[in-house]
Amino acid sequence: MGRIGCGFSIAAGAFAMLAVIPLLGWLNWITTLPFAALAVVFGIFGMRSEQERTVAALAVIFGCVFLGWGVFRLILGGGLV
């Protein structure tokens, strides 16, 4: 579960960097925020396993960072841009 969460956080980061381009802020609604939220959820479930605890913790941390970044970017653009 931790590895899946880490994959979701990598995808969220890729889409967050793409959504920085002007007029592509709508990507935050469709890709960045859902992938980051899934990364956090899978990371939390992945922390139950001793073997994947570090990977799951990274998924939770980066998922929260990309959630914050996506929300901040949406606030700057008025929720659309």
N, C-alpha and C positions, 0 to 999 in steps of 0.2 A: 504494500500500500504506500509505503514511503517513496518508493521509486516512481510510482504512478504520480504521486503528488509532486515530485521533483520534475517530472516531465511536463506536468501542467504548468508549473511555475516557469519553466523555460519557455514554453509556448506563450504564456502571458507576457513574459519579458520581451519576446520577439515582437508581439503585436503592440506592446506599449511603446516600443521604440519606433515602430511604423506609424503609430497614431500621433506621434509628435509633429509629423508633417502637417502644415496648415490645411484645413478643410477635410482632414481624415480623423477628426476627433470622435466621430460616430463609431469608429472601430472600438473605442473603449467600452461602449455599451454592449456591443455584440461579441467581442472576443476577450479583451483584457480583463474586465471585471468578472465574467463567468469563469474563465480559466484560473484566475487568481483565487477566487472563492473555492473552486474545486481543489486547488492545490492545498489550501488551508485545511479543508475537510479531510482529504486523503492523508495529509501530513499528520493531522491529529490522530486519525485511526492508525496510522503507521507507527506512531510512538508506542503502541502497545507491545511491539516486537523489539526484543533486545538487539537483534542483528541490524535492524534498519533504523535505529533511533536517531543516528546522526543525519542520515539522509532525510528522514521525516522532519527533523528539526529545521533543516535547511529549507525544505518545502514550505513549512509554516512561516518561517522568517521572510523568505522571498515572496511568498504569497501575500503576506501582510504589506510588504513594501510596495508590491505592484498594485494592490488594492488602493493603498494610500495615494500612489502616483496617479492611478486612473481617476480617482475621485478629485484629486487636486487639479488635474488637467481638465476635467469636465467643469469644475467650478470656474477655472480661468476662461473657458470658452462658452460659458453660459449654458452648458449641458448639451450643446450641439457641435460646436466647431472644434 
